[in-house]
Amino acid sequence: MVTTRSRAWAVAATVHDPEVPVLTIEDLGILRDVRELEDRVEIVITPTYSGCPAMDTIRQDLELAFTEAGYDRVVVETVLSPAWTTDWMTDEGKRKLEAYGIAPPRVSSERRGPIPVALGVRCPRCGSLDTREVSRFGSTSCKALFECRACLEPFDHFKVH
């Protein structure tokens, strides 16, 4: 038997990120909570960046998904604290990113013990670690633009934060 909360969560989890369409908002980790109340469903989301331009589209897509699923009243709340971190991305989401050609974050943003040093970002196309950062900002603010020296292809890398 599916509970109402898990049904509502499942509806929210079908919404895709408009900037990286292979990811759902659940994969990305921005879907924080879904509460089904007597008169409404409330969805809590956290942007990857406080000024993320995709949030308006995600809000509209959530409202549409819930309306199509038969919900009458949908409230989408955006919360900035705690700040989103790449630690919230699912392993499945990271696999989807790599298959899509975006290098996923590889290290945790939590700092415990020695600070890991990233020696290279693995190219999602050929797997080489012989890559270099071309620009700190890629196609969106949450990604950096890299170039692979082995296959000479440019690619986005989802920044760890």
C-alpha positions as CSV (number, residue, x, y, z in Angstrom):
1,M,0.0,0.0,0.0
2,V,1.3,3.4,-0.9
3,T,1.0,6.1,1.8
4,T,-0.1,9.6,0.8
5,R,3.3,11.0,1.6
6,S,5.1,8.5,-0.5
7,R,2.6,9.1,-3.3
8,A,3.1,12.9,-3.1
9,W,6.9,12.4,-2.9
10,A,6.8,10.2,-6.0
11,V,4.9,12.9,-7.9
12,A,7.5,15.6,-6.9
13,A,10.4,13.2,-7.8
14,T,9.2,13.1,-11.4
15,V,10.1,16.7,-12.0
16,H,13.3,17.2,-14.0
17,D,15.9,19.9,-13.6
18,P,15.4,22.3,-16.6
19,E,19.2,22.9,-16.9
20,V,20.2,19.3,-16.8
21,P,17.2,17.4,-18.0
22,V,18.5,13.9,-17.3
23,L,18.3,14.7,-13.6
24,T,15.2,14.8,-11.5
25,I,15.0,17.3,-8.6
26,E,15.3,14.2,-6.4
27,D,18.5,13.1,-8.1
28,L,19.9,16.6,-7.7
29,G,19.0,16.7,-4.0
30,I,17.0,19.9,-4.2
31,L,13.8,18.2,-3.2
32,R,13.9,18.4,0.6
33,D,10.4,17.6,1.8
34,V,6.9,16.8,0.7
35,R,4.0,17.1,3.1
36,E,0.5,16.1,2.2
37,L,-2.0,18.0,4.4
38,E,-5.8,17.9,4.4
39,D,-6.3,20.9,2.1
40,R,-3.0,21.1,0.2
41,V,0.4,19.5,-0.5
42,E,3.5,21.4,0.5
43,I,6.8,20.9,-1.3
44,V,10.1,22.2,0.1
45,I,13.0,22.8,-2.4
46,T,16.5,24.2,-2.0
47,P,18.3,25.8,-4.9
48,T,21.8,24.8,-5.8
49,Y,22.6,28.5,-5.7
50,S,20.6,31.2,-4.0
51,G,20.1,33.0,-7.4
52,C,19.5,29.8,-9.4
53,P,17.4,30.9,-12.4
54,A,15.8,27.4,-12.8
55,M,13.8,27.7,-9.6
56,D,10.8,29.5,-11.1
57,T,10.6,26.8,-13.8
58,I,10.9,24.0,-11.2
59,R,8.2,25.6,-9.1
60,Q,5.9,25.8,-12.2
61,D,6.7,22.2,-13.2
62,L,5.9,21.0,-9.6
63,E,2.6,22.8,-9.7
64,L,1.8,21.3,-13.1
65,A,2.8,17.7,-12.0
66,F,0.6,17.9,-8.9
67,T,-2.3,19.4,-10.7
68,E,-2.1,16.6,-13.3
69,A,-1.9,14.1,-10.5
70,G,-5.2,15.4,-9.1
71,Y,-4.1,17.7,-6.3
72,D,-6.1,20.9,-5.9
73,R,-3.8,23.1,-3.9
74,V,0.0,23.1,-4.2
75,V,2.4,25.2,-2.2
76,V,6.0,25.2,-3.1
77,E,8.4,26.7,-0.5
78,T,12.0,27.6,-1.3
79,V,14.4,27.4,1.6
80,L,18.0,28.6,1.6
81,S,19.1,27.2,4.9
82,P,20.8,24.8,5.2
83,A,22.5,25.6,1.9
84,W,22.4,23.0,-0.8
85,T,25.5,20.8,-1.1
86,T,26.6,18.3,-3.7
87,D,26.5,15.8,-0.8
88,W,22.7,15.8,-1.3
89,M,23.0,14.4,-4.9
90,T,22.1,10.8,-5.2
91,D,24.6,8.2,-6.5
92,E,22.1,7.6,-9.3
93,G,22.1,11.3,-10.1
94,K,25.9,11.3,-10.3
95,R,25.8,8.3,-12.7
96,K,23.3,10.1,-14.9
97,L,25.4,13.2,-15.0
98,E,28.5,11.3,-16.1
99,A,26.4,9.4,-18.8
100,Y,25.1,12.8,-20.0
101,G,28.7,14.1,-20.4
102,I,29.0,16.2,-17.2
103,A,31.7,15.2,-14.7
104,P,30.0,14.7,-11.4
105,P,31.4,15.9,-8.1
106,R,33.7,13.2,-6.6
107,V,34.5,14.4,-3.1
108,S,32.3,15.2,-0.2
109,S,32.0,18.9,0.7
110,E,32.1,17.9,4.4
111,R,35.5,18.6,5.9
112,R,36.6,16.0,8.4
113,G,40.2,15.2,8.9
114,P,42.7,15.8,6.1
115,I,41.3,18.0,3.3
116,P,41.3,16.0,0.1
117,V,43.2,17.4,-2.8
118,A,41.6,16.9,-6.2
119,L,44.4,15.8,-8.5
120,G,42.2,15.8,-11.6
121,V,38.7,15.7,-12.9
122,R,37.9,12.6,-14.8
123,C,36.7,13.2,-18.4
124,P,33.2,11.8,-18.7
125,R,33.8,10.9,-22.3
126,C,37.1,9.0,-22.3
127,G,37.9,8.6,-18.6
128,S,41.2,10.4,-18.7
129,L,42.4,12.4,-15.6
130,D,44.5,14.6,-17.9
131,T,42.1,17.5,-17.8
132,R,42.3,21.2,-17.1
133,E,39.9,23.9,-15.9
134,V,39.2,26.4,-18.7
135,S,36.7,28.5,-16.8
136,R,35.4,28.5,-13.2
137,F,31.9,28.9,-14.7
138,G,30.5,26.6,-17.3
139,S,27.0,26.5,-18.8
140,T,25.5,27.3,-15.4
141,S,26.9,28.8,-12.2
142,C,27.0,25.4,-10.5
143,K,29.4,23.9,-13.1
144,A,32.9,24.7,-14.3
145,L,34.1,24.3,-17.9
146,F,36.9,21.7,-18.3
147,E,38.9,20.4,-21.3
148,C,40.3,16.9,-21.7
149,R,43.9,16.9,-22.9
150,A,43.5,13.3,-24.1
151,C,40.4,13.4,-26.3
152,L,40.4,17.3,-26.6
153,E,36.7,17.5,-25.7
154,P,35.3,20.3,-23.5
155,F,32.9,19.2,-20.7
156,D,31.2,20.6,-17.7
157,H,32.1,19.6,-14.2
158,F,29.6,19.9,-11.4
159,K,31.4,21.8,-8.7
160,V,31.7,20.4,-5.2
161,H,30.1,22.8,-2.7
